[in-house]
Amino acid sequence: MRILADLHIHTIASGHAYSTIEEVTSAAGDKGLELVAITDHGPAMPGGPHEYYFGNLRVLPPVMNGVKVLQGVEANIMDERGRLDLREIFLTRLDLVLAGLHNVCIEPMCREKNTLAMVNALRNPFVDIVVHPGNPDFPIDMPAVISAVAEQGKALEINNSSFLVRRGSYEPCLEIARLAREADVPVSISSDAHISRDVGALSLALDLALAAGIPEKNIINLNADRVERFLALRQKRRFAGNGGGGNG
């Protein structure tokens, strides 16, 4: 199986990544990817961009170096209410909204509160994918999060970088992938690349997904067409007012 879309990529705008959008798309084109999502961190991340950066993403061409480009964000979940660090006026303009817990933006809480934070973020109509939910720094009630993903019509990420930078990620990620398979929820297998050479580096996450028995039909980023179908469904639910949640 070959995955042709990468939905979690950072650029120099995130403050701790090392490549430009031009370099990212060039690398993606060289690797034969069809689509990438530029998902720099929200403003609460130390060194991250001002929110105006996300408003100005509209200047990006839809195709660069032969690769389709989505305008996105990896928003930071800021509290147990699921509040994000990017206002709705900016979220509405983006193609893709990822949301995740980061210990430089929020202190890890107890399992119950971490779960509340993630579930409430999933109830935000503009959130499309919850990222690195197997992060051992933020233990969660996995069935509750999976249930929220299914209920809200969203997707769960299996993050390739977790196995390189988040020690202890493999077992919780494998368990949450197994639960995702049992619940038949969509997953995104993403690189979380912070340098262009890692764009499309998905082998560890893909191997874990296959070990968990996740079927090909449930991988939303298998190719560009599948990503676009997923996002078309998400757009309908976003603007139908599905879910809730605050954005600050």
For each residue, the residues with C-beta under 8 A, 3 or more apart:
1: 206 210 216 222
2:
3: 6 189 200 202 206 219 221 222 223
4: 32 33 34 35 221 222 223 224
5: 33 34 35 36 37 221 222 223 224 226 227
6: 3 9 28 33 35 36 37 190 191 193 199 200 202 221
7: 36 37 39 70 72 96 98 129 157 188 190 220 221 227
8: 37 39 74 98 131 157 159 188 190 191 192 193
9: 6 24 36 37 38 39 191 192 193 199
10: 13 14 16 17 39 40 41 74 192 193 194
11: 14 17 19 20 21 24 38 40
12: 15 17 18 19 20
13: 10 17 40 48 49 53
14: 10 11 17 40 41 45 47 48 49 194
15: 12 41 45 46 47 48 49
16: 10 45 46 47 194
17: 10 11 12 13 14 40 193 194 195
18: 12 194 195 196
19: 11 12 23 24 27 194 195 196
20: 11 12 23 24
21: 11 24 25 38 60 64 69
22: 25 26 64 65
23: 19 20 26 27 196
24: 9 11 19 20 21 27 28 36 38 193 196 199
25: 21 22 28 29 36 64 65 67 69
26: 22 23 29 30 65 196
27: 19 23 24 30 31 196 197 199 200
28: 6 24 25 31 33 36 65 67 199 200
29: 25 26 32 33 65 66 67
30: 26 27
31: 27 28 199 200
32: 4 29
33: 4 5 6 28 29 36 67 199 200
34: 4 5 67 68 223 224
35: 4 5 6 67 68 69 70 221 223 224 227
36: 5 6 7 9 24 25 28 33 67 68 69 70 199
37: 5 6 7 8 9 69 70 71 72 95 96
38: 9 11 21 24 57 60 69 70 71 72
39: 7 8 9 10 72 73 74 96 98
40: 10 11 13 14 17 48 49 53 54 73 74
41: 10 14 15 44 45 48 49 73 74 76 102
42: 45 48 51 73 74 75 76 84 85 86
43: 48 49 50 51 85 86
44: 41 48 76 78 85 105
45: 14 15 16 41 42 48 76 85 102 104 105
46: 15 16 104
47: 14 15 16
48: 13 14 15 40 41 42 43 44 45
49: 13 14 15 40 41 43 52 53 54
50: 43 53
51: 42 43 54 55 86 87 90
52: 49 55 56
53: 13 40 49 50 56 57
54: 40 49 51 57 71 73 86 90 93 94
55: 51 52 58 89 90 93
56: 52 53 59
57: 38 53 54 60 71 93 94
58: 55 71 93
59: 56
60: 21 38 57 64 69 71
61: 64 69
62: 68 69
63: 66 67 68 69
64: 21 22 25 60 61 67 69
65: 22 25 26 28 29
66: 29 63
67: 25 28 29 33 34 35 36 63 64
68: 34 35 36 62 63 224
69: 21 25 35 36 37 38 60 61 62 63 64
70: 7 35 36 37 38 95 96 227 231
71: 37 38 54 57 58 60 93 94 95 96
72: 7 37 38 39 94 95 96 97 98
73: 39 40 41 42 54 86 90 91 94 96 97 98
74: 8 10 39 40 41 42 98 99 100 131
75: 42 84 85 86 91 97 98 99 100 127
76: 41 42 44 45 84 85 99 100 101 102 105 106
77: 82 83 84 99 100 101 105 106 117 118 121
78: 44 83 84 85 105 106 248
79: 82 83 106 117
80: 109 113 114 116 117 120
81: 116 117 120 245 246
82: 77 79 99 116 117 118 119 120 121 122 123 124 245 246
83: 77 78 79 245 246 247 248
84: 42 75 76 77 78 91 99 121 124 127 245 246 247 248
85: 42 43 44 45 75 76 78 105 248
86: 42 43 51 54 73 75 90 91 247 248
87: 51 90 91 247 248
88: 91 92 126 247
89: 55 92 93
90: 51 54 55 73 86 87 93 94
91: 73 75 84 86 87 88 94 97 126 247
92: 88 89 126 238
93: 54 55 57 58 71 89 90
94: 54 57 71 72 73 90 91 97 126
95: 37 70 71 72 231
96: 7 37 39 70 71 72 73 128 129 231
97: 72 73 75 91 94 126 127 128 129
98: 7 8 39 72 73 74 75 127 128 129 130 131 157
99: 74 75 76 77 82 84 121 122 124 127 129 130 131
100: 74 75 76 77 130 131 132 133 135
101: 76 77 105 106 108 114 117 118 135 137 138
102: 41 45 76 105 106
103: 106 107 108 137 138
104: 45 46
105: 44 45 76 77 78 85 101 102
106: 76 77 78 79 101 102 103 109 117
107: 103
108: 101 103 114 137 138
109: 80 106 112 113 114 117 138
110: 113 114
111: 114 115 139 140 141
112: 109 115 116 141
113: 80 109 110 116 117
114: 80 101 108 109 110 111 117 118 138 139 140
115: 111 112 118 119 140 141 144 145
116: 80 81 82 112 113 119 120
117: 77 79 80 81 82 101 106 109 113 114 120 121
118: 77 82 101 114 115 121 122 130 133 138 140 145 148
119: 82 115 116 122 123 144 145 148
120: 80 81 82 116 117 123 124 245
121: 77 82 84 99 117 118 124 127 130 245
122: 82 99 118 119 127 130 145 148 149 152 154 243 245
123: 82 119 120 148 152 243 244 245
124: 82 84 99 120 121 127 243 244 245 246 247
125: 237 238 239 241 242 243 244 245
126: 88 91 92 94 97 238 247
127: 75 84 97 98 99 121 122 124 130 154 245
128: 96 97 98 154 155 230 231 234
129: 7 96 97 98 99 154 155 156 157 188
130: 98 99 100 118 121 122 127 133 145 149 154 155 156 157
131: 8 74 98 99 100 157 159 190 192
132: 100 135 157 159 161 162 166 169 192
133: 100 118 130 140 142 145 156 157 176
134: 159 162 169 172 173 174 175 176
135: 100 101 132 138 162 166 169 172
136: 139 166 167 168 169 172
137: 101 103 108 166
138: 101 103 108 109 114 118 135
139: 111 114 136 172
140: 111 114 115 118 133 144 145
141: 111 112 115 144 145
142: 133 145 146 172 175 176 179
143: 146 147 179
144: 115 119 140 141 147 148
145: 115 118 119 122 130 133 140 141 142 148 149 156 176
146: 142 143 149 150 156 176 179 180 183 185
147: 143 144 150 151 183
148: 118 119 122 123 144 145 151 152 154
149: 122 130 145 146 152 154 155 156 180 183 185 186
150: 146 147 153 183 184 185
151: 147 148
152: 122 123 148 149 237 242 243
153: 150 233 234 237 242
154: 122 127 128 129 130 148 149 186 234
155: 128 129 130 149 185 186 187 188 220 230
156: 129 130 133 145 146 149 176 180 185 186 187 188
157: 7 8 98 129 130 131 132 133 187 188 189 190
158: 173 177 187 188 189 190 205 208 209
159: 8 131 132 134 162 169 173 190 192 205
160: 163 164 189 190 191 192 201 202 203 204 205 206
161: 132 164 165 166 191 192 193 194 198
162: 132 134 135 159 165 166 169 173 192 205
163: 160 166 169 170 173 204 205 208
164: 160 161 204
165: 161 162
166: 132 135 136 137 161 162 163 169
167: 136
168: 136 171 172
169: 132 134 135 136 159 162 163 166 172 173
170: 163 173 174 208
171: 168 174 175
172: 134 135 136 139 142 168 169 175 176
173: 134 158 159 162 163 169 170 176 177 208
174: 134 170 171 177 178 208 211 212
175: 134 142 171 172 178 179
176: 133 134 142 145 146 156 172 173 179 180
177: 158 173 174 180 181 187 208 209 211 212 214
178: 174 175 181 182 212 213
179: 142 143 146 175 176 182 183
180: 146 149 156 176 177 183 185 187 212 214 218
181: 177 178 184 212 213 214 215 218
182: 178 179
183: 146 147 149 150 179 180
184: 150 181 218
185: 146 149 150 155 156 180 218
186: 149 154 155 156 218 219 220 230
187: 155 156 157 158 177 180 209 214 218 219 220
188: 7 8 129 155 156 157 158 219 220 221
189: 3 157 158 160 202 205 206 209 219 221
190: 6 7 8 131 157 158 159 160 202 205 221
191: 6 8 9 160 161 198 199 200 201 202 205
192: 8 9 10 131 132 159 160 161 162
193: 6 8 9 10 17 24 161 196 198 199 200 201
194: 10 14 16 17 18 19 161 198
195: 17 18 19 198
196: 18 19 23 24 26 27 193 199
197: 27 201
198: 161 191 193 194 195 201
199: 6 9 24 27 28 31 33 36 191 193 196
200: 3 6 27 28 31 33 191 193
201: 160 191 193 197 198
202: 3 6 160 189 190 191 205 206
203: 160 206 207
204: 160 163 164 207 208
205: 158 159 160 162 163 189 190 191 202 208 209
206: 1 3 160 189 202 203 209 210
207: 203 204 210 211
208: 158 163 170 173 174 177 204 205 211 212
209: 158 177 187 189 205 206 212 214 219
210: 1 206 207 213 214
211: 174 177 207 208
212: 174 177 178 180 181 208 209
213: 178 181 210
214: 177 180 181 187 209 210 218 219
215: 181 218
216: 1 219 222
217:
218: 180 181 184 185 186 187 214 215
219: 3 186 187 188 189 209 214 216 222 226
220: 7 155 186 187 188 226 227 230
221: 3 4 5 6 7 35 188 189 190 226 227
222: 1 3 4 5 216 219 226
223: 3 4 5 34 35 226 227
224: 4 5 34 35 68 227 228
225: 228 229
226: 5 219 220 221 222 223 229 230
227: 5 7 35 70 220 221 223 224 230 231
228: 224 225 231 232
229: 225 226 232 233
230: 128 155 186 220 226 227 233 234
231: 70 95 96 128 227 228 234 235
232: 228 229 235 236
233: 153 229 230 236 237
234: 128 153 154 230 231 237 238
235: 231 232 238 239
236: 232 233 239 240
237: 125 152 153 233 234 240 242 243
238: 92 125 126 234 235 242
239: 125 235 236
240: 236 237
241: 125
242: 125 152 153 237 238
243: 122 123 124 125 152 237
244: 123 124 125
245: 81 82 83 84 120 121 122 123 124 125 127
246: 81 82 83 84 124
247: 83 84 86 87 88 91 124 126
248: 78 83 84 85 86 87
